[in-house]
Amino acid sequence: MTSFKDREKGFENKFAHDQEMQFRITARRNRLVGEWAAELMGLTAEETDAYAKAVVQADFEEAGDEDVIRKVLGDLTAAEVDVDDGAIREKLDEMTVEARRQFIESTD
């Protein structure tokens, strides 16, 4: 009976670890997208840092990426940067790979 409980506990721990890792990767991805958008808007280094943090915070509004896309698209449009949601989705995909790479390198 204890081996079953041990296995169950092991699966629960792995699930929790995987969820935390995915959360960190997503937050890093959102920061990278925020930095990309800030560069397109011509923000200063301080403004870029604040904006990237705001993009990370925007992801807590609802499940999925729509809240991040809506924020970045709205801000880029307001700054008169010619970009559409498709370009932002592509950048999210690209930055997901980059964030995962950075996360793996930081844990080595």
The first five atom37 places (N, CA, C, CB, O) and aatype in JSON, in Angstrom:
{
  "aatype": [12, 16, 15, 13, 11, 3, 1, 6, 11, 7, 13, 6, 2, 11, 13, 0, 8, 3, 5, 6, 12, 5, 13, 1, 9, 16, 0, 1, 1, 2, 1, 10, 19, 7, 6, 17, 0, 0, 6, 10, 12, 7, 10, 16, 0, 6, 6, 16, 3, 0, 18, 0, 11, 0, 19, 19, 5, 0, 3, 13, 6, 6, 0, 7, 3, 6, 3, 19, 9, 1, 11, 19, 10, 7, 3, 10, 16, 0, 0, 6, 19, 3, 19, 3, 3, 7, 0, 9, 1, 6, 11, 10, 3, 6, 12, 16, 19, 6, 0, 1, 1, 5, 13, 9, 6, 15, 16, 3],
  "atom_mask": [
    [1, 1, 1, 1, 1],
    [1, 1, 1, 1, 1],
    [1, 1, 1, 1, 1],
    [1, 1, 1, 1, 1],
    [1, 1, 1, 1, 1],
    [1, 1, 1, 1, 1],
    [1, 1, 1, 1, 1],
    [1, 1, 1, 1, 1],
    [1, 1, 1, 1, 1],
    [1, 1, 1, 0, 1],
    [1, 1, 1, 1, 1],
    [1, 1, 1, 1, 1],
    [1, 1, 1, 1, 1],
    [1, 1, 1, 1, 1],
    [1, 1, 1, 1, 1],
    [1, 1, 1, 1, 1],
    [1, 1, 1, 1, 1],
    [1, 1, 1, 1, 1],
    [1, 1, 1, 1, 1],
    [1, 1, 1, 1, 1],
    [1, 1, 1, 1, 1],
    [1, 1, 1, 1, 1],
    [1, 1, 1, 1, 1],
    [1, 1, 1, 1, 1],
    [1, 1, 1, 1, 1],
    [1, 1, 1, 1, 1],
    [1, 1, 1, 1, 1],
    [1, 1, 1, 1, 1],
    [1, 1, 1, 1, 1],
    [1, 1, 1, 1, 1],
    [1, 1, 1, 1, 1],
    [1, 1, 1, 1, 1],
    [1, 1, 1, 1, 1],
    [1, 1, 1, 0, 1],
    [1, 1, 1, 1, 1],
    [1, 1, 1, 1, 1],
    [1, 1, 1, 1, 1],
    [1, 1, 1, 1, 1],
    [1, 1, 1, 1, 1],
    [1, 1, 1, 1, 1],
    [1, 1, 1, 1, 1],
    [1, 1, 1, 0, 1],
    [1, 1, 1, 1, 1],
    [1, 1, 1, 1, 1],
    [1, 1, 1, 1, 1],
    [1, 1, 1, 1, 1],
    [1, 1, 1, 1, 1],
    [1, 1, 1, 1, 1],
    [1, 1, 1, 1, 1],
    [1, 1, 1, 1, 1],
    [1, 1, 1, 1, 1],
    [1, 1, 1, 1, 1],
    [1, 1, 1, 1, 1],
    [1, 1, 1, 1, 1],
    [1, 1, 1, 1, 1],
    [1, 1, 1, 1, 1],
    [1, 1, 1, 1, 1],
    [1, 1, 1, 1, 1],
    [1, 1, 1, 1, 1],
    [1, 1, 1, 1, 1],
    [1, 1, 1, 1, 1],
    [1, 1, 1, 1, 1],
    [1, 1, 1, 1, 1],
    [1, 1, 1, 0, 1],
    [1, 1, 1, 1, 1],
    [1, 1, 1, 1, 1],
    [1, 1, 1, 1, 1],
    [1, 1, 1, 1, 1],
    [1, 1, 1, 1, 1],
    [1, 1, 1, 1, 1],
    [1, 1, 1, 1, 1],
    [1, 1, 1, 1, 1],
    [1, 1, 1, 1, 1],
    [1, 1, 1, 0, 1],
    [1, 1, 1, 1, 1],
    [1, 1, 1, 1, 1],
    [1, 1, 1, 1, 1],
    [1, 1, 1, 1, 1],
    [1, 1, 1, 1, 1],
    [1, 1, 1, 1, 1],
    [1, 1, 1, 1, 1],
    [1, 1, 1, 1, 1],
    [1, 1, 1, 1, 1],
    [1, 1, 1, 1, 1],
    [1, 1, 1, 1, 1],
    [1, 1, 1, 0, 1],
    [1, 1, 1, 1, 1],
    [1, 1, 1, 1, 1],
    [1, 1, 1, 1, 1],
    [1, 1, 1, 1, 1],
    [1, 1, 1, 1, 1],
    [1, 1, 1, 1, 1],
    [1, 1, 1, 1, 1],
    [1, 1, 1, 1, 1],
    [1, 1, 1, 1, 1],
    [1, 1, 1, 1, 1],
    [1, 1, 1, 1, 1],
    [1, 1, 1, 1, 1],
    [1, 1, 1, 1, 1],
    [1, 1, 1, 1, 1],
    [1, 1, 1, 1, 1],
    [1, 1, 1, 1, 1],
    [1, 1, 1, 1, 1],
    [1, 1, 1, 1, 1],
    [1, 1, 1, 1, 1],
    [1, 1, 1, 1, 1],
    [1, 1, 1, 1, 1],
    [1, 1, 1, 1, 1]
  ],
  "atom_positions": [
    [[0.82, -1.21, 0.0], [0.0, 0.0, 0.0], [0.86, 1.26, 0.0], [-0.93, 0.01, 1.21], [0.51, 2.25, -0.64]],
    [[1.98, 1.22, 0.72], [2.82, 2.42, 0.76], [3.47, 2.7, -0.59], [3.89, 2.27, 1.82], [3.69, 3.87, -0.92]],
    [[3.78, 1.68, -1.39], [4.38, 1.94, -2.69], [3.4, 2.67, -3.6], [4.84, 0.62, -3.34], [3.8, 3.52, -4.39]],
    [[2.12, 2.35, -3.5], [1.11, 3.07, -4.28], [1.04, 4.52, -3.83], [-0.28, 2.4, -4.14], [0.99, 5.43, -4.66]],
    [[1.05, 4.74, -2.52], [1.02, 6.11, -1.97], [2.27, 6.88, -2.38], [0.89, 6.07, -0.43], [2.2, 8.06, -2.7]],
    [[3.41, 6.2, -2.38], [4.66, 6.84, -2.79], [4.61, 7.24, -4.26], [5.86, 5.9, -2.55], [5.03, 8.33, -4.62]],
    [[4.09, 6.35, -5.09], [3.96, 6.66, -6.52], [3.01, 7.83, -6.73], [3.47, 5.43, -7.3], [3.28, 8.74, -7.52]],
    [[1.88, 7.79, -6.01], [0.91, 8.87, -6.13], [1.54, 10.21, -5.72], [-0.33, 8.57, -5.25], [1.36, 11.21, -6.41]],
    [[2.27, 10.21, -4.63], [2.94, 11.42, -4.16], [3.98, 11.88, -5.19], [3.61, 11.16, -2.79], [4.12, 13.08, -5.43]],
    [[4.69, 10.94, -5.79], [5.68, 11.26, -6.81], [5.04, 11.92, -8.02], [0.0, 0.0, 0.0], [5.57, 12.9, -8.55]],
    [[3.9, 11.39, -8.47], [3.19, 11.99, -9.6], [2.68, 13.39, -9.26], [2.01, 11.1, -10.03], [2.74, 14.3, -10.09]],
    [[2.19, 13.56, -8.04], [1.72, 14.88, -7.62], [2.87, 15.88, -7.6], [1.06, 14.79, -6.23], [2.7, 17.02, -8.03]],
    [[4.02, 15.46, -7.09], [5.18, 16.35, -7.05], [5.66, 16.72, -8.45], [6.32, 15.7, -6.27], [6.0, 17.87, -8.71]],
    [[5.67, 15.75, -9.36], [6.09, 16.01, -10.74], [5.12, 16.98, -11.41], [6.17, 14.69, -11.54], [5.54, 17.9, -12.11]],
    [[3.83, 16.77, -11.19], [2.83, 17.66, -11.77], [3.03, 19.09, -11.27], [1.41, 17.16, -11.43], [3.01, 20.04, -12.06]],
    [[3.22, 19.24, -9.97], [3.43, 20.57, -9.39], [4.69, 21.22, -9.96], [3.52, 20.48, -7.85], [4.69, 22.41, -10.28]],
    [[5.74, 20.44, -10.08], [6.99, 20.96, -10.65], [6.79, 21.39, -12.1], [8.11, 19.89, -10.56], [7.24, 22.47, -12.49]],
    [[6.13, 20.57, -12.9], [5.88, 20.89, -14.31], [5.03, 22.15, -14.45], [5.19, 19.71, -15.0], [5.28, 22.97, -15.33]],
    [[4.04, 22.3, -13.58], [3.17, 23.48, -13.63], [3.97, 24.75, -13.3], [1.98, 23.33, -12.66], [3.8, 25.78, -13.94]],
    [[4.82, 24.66, -12.29], [5.64, 25.81, -11.91], [6.61, 26.17, -13.03], [6.41, 25.51, -10.61], [6.8, 27.35, -13.33]],
    [[7.21, 25.17, -13.65], [8.12, 25.41, -14.75], [7.39, 26.09, -15.91], [8.77, 24.09, -15.22], [7.91, 27.04, -16.5]],
    [[6.21, 25.62, -16.25], [5.44, 26.22, -17.34], [5.05, 27.66, -17.02], [4.18, 25.39, -17.62], [5.07, 28.52, -17.9]],
    [[4.7, 27.93, -15.77], [4.37, 29.29, -15.34], [5.57, 30.22, -15.54], [3.92, 29.3, -13.87], [5.42, 31.33, -16.06]],
    [[6.74, 29.77, -15.13], [7.95, 30.58, -15.26], [8.31, 30.82, -16.73], [9.12, 29.91, -14.54], [8.72, 31.92, -17.1]],
    [[8.17, 29.8, -17.55], [8.46, 29.95, -18.97], [7.49, 30.94, -19.62], [8.38, 28.57, -19.69], [7.9, 31.78, -20.42]],
    [[6.22, 30.84, -19.28], [5.22, 31.76, -19.83], [5.49, 33.19, -19.39], [3.8, 31.33, -19.41], [5.39, 34.12, -20.19]],
    [[5.82, 33.38, -18.12], [6.12, 34.73, -17.63], [7.36, 35.29, -18.34], [6.34, 34.71, -16.1], [7.38, 36.47, -18.69]],
    [[8.36, 34.47, -18.54], [9.57, 34.91, -19.25], [9.25, 35.25, -20.7], [10.67, 33.82, -19.18], [9.72, 36.25, -21.23]],
    [[8.44, 34.4, -21.33], [8.02, 34.66, -22.71], [7.3, 36.0, -22.81], [7.1, 33.53, -23.22], [7.56, 36.78, -23.73]],
    [[6.4, 36.26, -21.89], [5.65, 37.52, -21.91], [6.57, 38.71, -21.72], [4.56, 37.51, -20.84], [6.37, 39.76, -22.33]],
    [[7.57, 38.56, -20.87], [8.54, 39.64, -20.67], [9.31, 39.89, -21.97], [9.53, 39.28, -19.52], [9.52, 41.05, -22.36]],
    [[9.73, 38.83, -22.63], [10.46, 38.98, -23.9], [9.59, 39.65, -24.97], [10.94, 37.61, -24.41], [10.07, 40.49, -25.72]],
    [[8.32, 39.29, -25.03], [7.39, 39.93, -25.97], [7.21, 41.4, -25.62], [6.02, 39.2, -25.98], [7.15, 42.26, -26.5]],
    [[7.13, 41.69, -24.32], [7.03, 43.08, -23.89], [8.25, 43.89, -24.29], [0.0, 0.0, 0.0], [8.13, 45.04, -24.7]],
    [[9.43, 43.28, -24.16], [10.66, 43.97, -24.57], [10.68, 44.22, -26.08], [11.9, 43.16, -24.14], [11.12, 45.27, -26.54]],
    [[10.21, 43.23, -26.83], [10.13, 43.38, -28.29], [9.2, 44.53, -28.66], [9.65, 42.06, -28.95], [9.54, 45.38, -29.48]],
    [[8.01, 44.55, -28.05], [7.03, 45.6, -28.34], [7.56, 46.97, -27.92], [5.69, 45.3, -27.64], [7.36, 47.96, -28.62]],
    [[8.23, 47.02, -26.79], [8.79, 48.29, -26.31], [9.83, 48.83, -27.29], [9.42, 48.12, -24.92], [9.91, 50.03, -27.52]],
    [[10.61, 47.92, -27.84], [11.6, 48.35, -28.84], [10.91, 48.93, -30.08], [12.51, 47.15, -29.25], [11.35, 49.94, -30.63]],
    [[9.83, 48.29, -30.51], [9.08, 48.8, -31.66], [8.49, 50.19, -31.37], [7.95, 47.82, -32.04], [8.38, 51.03, -32.27]],
    [[8.12, 50.42, -30.11], [7.54, 51.71, -29.73], [8.61, 52.75, -29.42], [6.63, 51.54, -28.53], [8.28, 53.92, -29.19]],
    [[9.88, 52.35, -29.4], [10.96, 53.3, -29.14], [11.05, 53.75, -27.69], [0.0, 0.0, 0.0], [11.42, 54.89, -27.42]],
    [[10.72, 52.86, -26.75], [10.77, 53.23, -25.34], [12.2, 53.22, -24.81], [9.91, 52.27, -24.51], [13.07, 52.55, -25.35]],
    [[12.42, 53.99, -23.76], [13.73, 54.02, -23.1], [13.94, 52.71, -22.33], [13.86, 55.25, -22.15], [13.02, 51.9, -22.21]],
    [[15.13, 52.52, -21.8], [15.43, 51.3, -21.03], [14.52, 51.18, -19.81], [16.91, 51.29, -20.6], [14.02, 50.1, -19.51]],
    [[14.31, 52.27, -19.11], [13.45, 52.24, -17.92], [12.0, 51.97, -18.32], [13.55, 53.58, -17.15], [11.3, 51.19, -17.67]],
    [[11.56, 52.62, -19.38], [10.19, 52.4, -19.86], [10.01, 50.97, -20.36], [9.84, 53.41, -20.98], [8.96, 50.37, -20.18]],
    [[11.05, 50.44, -20.99], [11.0, 49.06, -21.49], [10.83, 48.08, -20.34], [12.26, 48.72, -22.28], [10.02, 47.16, -20.43]],
    [[11.58, 48.28, -19.28], [11.47, 47.4, -18.11], [10.06, 47.46, -17.51], [12.52, 47.79, -17.05], [9.47, 46.42, -17.2]],
    [[9.55, 48.65, -17.36], [8.2, 48.82, -16.79], [7.15, 48.21, -17.73], [7.89, 50.31, -16.55], [6.2, 47.57, -17.27]],
    [[7.32, 48.41, -19.02], [6.35, 47.88, -19.97], [6.38, 46.36, -19.99], [6.63, 48.43, -21.37], [5.32, 45.72, -20.01]],
    [[7.56, 45.77, -19.97], [7.67, 44.3, -19.97], [6.99, 43.72, -18.73], [9.16, 43.87, -20.01], [6.33, 42.68, -18.81]],
    [[7.14, 44.38, -17.59], [6.46, 43.92, -16.36], [4.94, 44.05, -16.52], [6.93, 44.75, -15.13], [4.2, 43.19, -16.05]],
    [[4.49, 45.1, -17.18], [3.05, 45.29, -17.4], [2.48, 44.2, -18.3], [2.77, 46.68, -18.01], [1.34, 43.77, -18.11]],
    [[3.26, 43.76, -19.28], [2.8, 42.68, -20.16], [2.69, 41.38, -19.37], [3.77, 42.5, -21.37], [1.74, 40.62, -19.55]],
    [[3.65, 41.12, -18.5], [3.57, 39.93, -17.64], [2.32, 40.0, -16.78], [4.85, 39.8, -16.75], [1.6, 39.0, -16.64]],
    [[2.04, 41.16, -16.2], [0.86, 41.33, -15.35], [-0.44, 41.16, -16.14], [0.88, 42.71, -14.69], [-1.44, 40.66, -15.62]],
    [[-0.43, 41.58, -17.39], [-1.64, 41.48, -18.22], [-2.07, 40.03, -18.39], [-1.4, 42.11, -19.59], [-3.26, 39.77, -18.6]],
    [[-1.14, 39.1, -18.31], [-1.47, 37.69, -18.51], [-2.32, 37.12, -17.38], [-0.2, 36.88, -18.64], [-2.87, 36.03, -17.52]],
    [[-2.44, 37.83, -16.27], [-3.23, 37.34, -15.14], [-4.7, 37.7, -15.26], [-2.67, 37.89, -13.85], [-5.5, 37.32, -14.4]],
    [[-5.09, 38.42, -16.31], [-6.48, 38.85, -16.47], [-7.41, 37.7, -16.82], [-6.57, 39.91, -17.54], [-8.53, 37.63, -16.32]],
    [[-6.95, 36.79, -17.68], [-7.78, 35.66, -18.09], [-6.88, 34.52, -18.55], [-8.77, 36.07, -19.22], [-5.7, 34.72, -18.82]],
    [[-7.44, 33.34, -18.64], [-6.67, 32.19, -19.1], [-6.34, 32.34, -20.58], [-7.44, 30.87, -18.85], [-7.12, 32.91, -21.34]],
    [[-5.19, 31.83, -20.97], [-4.8, 31.89, -22.37], [-4.0, 33.14, -22.68], [0.0, 0.0, 0.0], [-3.64, 33.91, -21.79]],
    [[-3.72, 33.32, -23.95], [-2.85, 34.42, -24.4], [-3.61, 35.65, -24.89], [-1.95, 33.93, -25.49], [-2.99, 36.66, -25.2]],
    [[-4.92, 35.57, -24.97], [-5.69, 36.68, -25.55], [-5.5, 37.99, -24.81], [-7.15, 36.33, -25.57], [-5.47, 39.05, -25.43]],
    [[-5.36, 37.94, -23.48], [-5.17, 39.17, -22.72], [-3.83, 39.83, -23.05], [-5.25, 38.88, -21.22], [-3.75, 41.05, -23.13]],
    [[-2.79, 39.03, -23.25], [-1.48, 39.56, -23.61], [-1.54, 40.14, -25.03], [-0.4, 38.46, -23.52], [-1.05, 41.24, -25.28]],
    [[-2.13, 39.4, -25.94], [-2.25, 39.87, -27.33], [-3.03, 41.18, -27.39], [-2.93, 38.79, -28.21], [-2.64, 42.11, -28.08]],
    [[-4.12, 41.24, -26.66], [-4.96, 42.44, -26.64], [-4.16, 43.65, -26.11], [-6.21, 42.22, -25.76], [-4.23, 44.73, -26.69]],
    [[-3.41, 43.47, -25.04], [-2.62, 44.56, -24.48], [-1.55, 45.03, -25.46], [-1.98, 44.14, -23.16], [-1.46, 46.22, -25.76]],
    [[-0.75, 44.1, -25.95], [0.36, 44.46, -26.84], [-0.17, 45.09, -28.12], [1.22, 43.23, -27.16], [0.36, 46.11, -28.58]],
    [[-1.2, 44.5, -28.71], [-1.78, 45.05, -29.94], [-2.33, 46.45, -29.7], [-2.88, 44.14, -30.48], [-2.12, 47.35, -30.51]],
    [[-3.03, 46.63, -28.6], [-3.58, 47.95, -28.28], [-2.5, 49.0, -28.09], [0.0, 0.0, 0.0], [-2.63, 50.12, -28.58]],
    [[-1.44, 48.63, -27.38], [-0.36, 49.58, -27.13], [0.41, 49.9, -28.41], [0.58, 49.03, -26.08], [0.77, 51.05, -28.66]],
    [[0.67, 48.87, -29.22], [1.38, 49.11, -30.48], [0.54, 49.95, -31.44], [1.76, 47.78, -31.14], [1.06, 50.83, -32.13]],
    [[-0.75, 49.69, -31.48], [-1.65, 50.48, -32.33], [-1.68, 51.93, -31.86], [-3.07, 49.88, -32.32], [-1.64, 52.85, -32.68]],
    [[-1.76, 52.13, -30.54], [-1.78, 53.49, -29.99], [-0.48, 54.23, -30.3], [-2.02, 53.45, -28.48], [-0.47, 55.45, -30.45]],
    [[0.62, 53.49, -30.4], [1.92, 54.09, -30.72], [2.13, 54.19, -32.22], [3.05, 53.28, -30.08], [3.22, 54.54, -32.68]],
    [[1.09, 53.88, -32.99], [1.11, 53.94, -34.45], [2.16, 53.03, -35.07], [1.34, 55.36, -34.89], [2.8, 53.38, -36.07]],
    [[2.34, 51.85, -34.46], [3.21, 50.82, -35.02], [2.32, 49.89, -35.84], [4.0, 50.02, -33.89], [1.31, 49.39, -35.35]],
    [[2.69, 49.67, -37.09], [1.89, 48.85, -37.99], [2.17, 47.37, -37.72], [2.2, 49.2, -39.47], [3.15, 46.81, -38.22]],
    [[1.29, 46.74, -36.94], [1.42, 45.33, -36.59], [0.01, 44.77, -36.4], [2.3, 45.12, -35.3], [-0.9, 45.49, -36.0]],
    [[-0.15, 43.48, -36.67], [-1.46, 42.86, -36.46], [-1.33, 41.74, -35.44], [-2.05, 42.33, -37.79], [-0.22, 41.39, -35.03]],
    [[-2.47, 41.17, -35.06], [-2.42, 40.14, -34.02], [-1.68, 38.88, -34.5], [-3.84, 39.77, -33.59], [-1.14, 38.14, -33.68]],
    [[-1.66, 38.64, -35.8], [-0.91, 37.5, -36.33], [0.58, 37.63, -36.06], [0.0, 0.0, 0.0], [1.24, 36.65, -35.72]],
    [[1.11, 38.84, -36.22], [2.53, 39.07, -35.95], [2.84, 38.89, -34.46], [2.94, 40.49, -36.4], [3.89, 38.38, -34.09]],
    [[1.91, 39.31, -33.63], [2.1, 39.15, -32.18], [2.04, 37.67, -31.81], [1.02, 39.95, -31.4], [2.83, 37.21, -30.98]],
    [[1.12, 36.93, -32.4], [1.05, 35.49, -32.14], [2.33, 34.78, -32.58], [-0.17, 34.87, -32.86], [2.82, 33.89, -31.89]],
    [[2.87, 35.18, -33.72], [4.14, 34.6, -34.18], [5.26, 34.91, -33.2], [4.5, 35.13, -35.58], [6.09, 34.06, -32.9]],
    [[5.28, 36.14, -32.7], [6.31, 36.53, -31.74], [6.14, 35.76, -30.43], [6.26, 38.05, -31.48], [7.13, 35.39, -29.8]],
    [[4.89, 35.53, -30.02], [4.66, 34.71, -28.82], [5.24, 33.31, -29.0], [3.15, 34.63, -28.5], [5.88, 32.78, -28.1]],
    [[5.0, 32.71, -30.16], [5.54, 31.37, -30.44], [7.07, 31.39, -30.42], [5.03, 30.86, -31.8], [7.7, 30.53, -29.81]],
    [[7.63, 32.37, -31.08], [9.09, 32.49, -31.14], [9.69, 32.68, -29.74], [9.5, 33.68, -32.05], [10.69, 32.05, -29.4]],
    [[9.07, 33.52, -28.96], [9.59, 33.81, -27.62], [9.33, 32.68, -26.63], [8.97, 35.09, -27.1], [10.01, 32.58, -25.62]],
    [[8.35, 31.83, -26.92], [8.15, 30.65, -26.08], [9.37, 29.74, -26.19], [6.86, 29.89, -26.5], [9.85, 29.22, -25.19]],
    [[9.85, 29.55, -27.4], [11.04, 28.73, -27.62], [12.23, 29.36, -26.92], [11.32, 28.56, -29.14], [13.0, 28.66, -26.25]],
    [[12.4, 30.66, -27.08], [13.52, 31.37, -26.46], [13.43, 31.31, -24.93], [13.55, 32.83, -26.93], [14.44, 31.08, -24.26]],
    [[12.26, 31.51, -24.38], [12.08, 31.47, -22.92], [12.4, 30.07, -22.38], [10.65, 31.88, -22.54], [13.04, 29.93, -21.34]],
    [[11.95, 29.05, -23.09], [12.25, 27.67, -22.67], [13.76, 27.42, -22.7], [11.51, 26.65, -23.59], [14.31, 26.81, -21.79]],
    [[14.43, 27.91, -23.76], [15.87, 27.75, -23.87], [16.58, 28.46, -22.71], [16.38, 28.3, -25.22], [17.47, 27.88, -22.09]],
    [[16.18, 29.69, -22.42], [16.79, 30.43, -21.34], [16.55, 29.75, -19.99], [16.25, 31.84, -21.31], [17.44, 29.71, -19.14]],
    [[15.35, 29.22, -19.81], [15.03, 28.56, -18.54], [15.89, 27.31, -18.36], [13.53, 28.19, -18.49], [16.4, 27.06, -17.27]],
    [[16.05, 26.52, -19.42], [16.85, 25.31, -19.35], [18.31, 25.65, -19.08], [16.72, 24.5, -20.66], [18.97, 24.99, -18.27]],
    [[18.82, 26.68, -19.74], [20.2, 27.09, -19.52], [20.43, 27.59, -18.09], [20.59, 28.18, -20.52], [21.5, 27.38, -17.53]],
    [[19.44, 28.24, -17.52], [19.61, 28.78, -16.17], [19.56, 27.69, -15.11], [18.53, 29.81, -15.88], [20.02, 27.9, -13.99]],
    [[19.01, 26.52, -15.43], [18.94, 25.43, -14.46], [20.09, 24.45, -14.6], [17.63, 24.7, -14.61], [20.23, 23.53, -13.79]],
    [[20.92, 24.64, -15.62], [22.08, 23.74, -15.79], [23.17, 24.07, -14.8], [22.64, 23.83, -17.21], [24.21, 23.42, -14.8]]
  ]
}
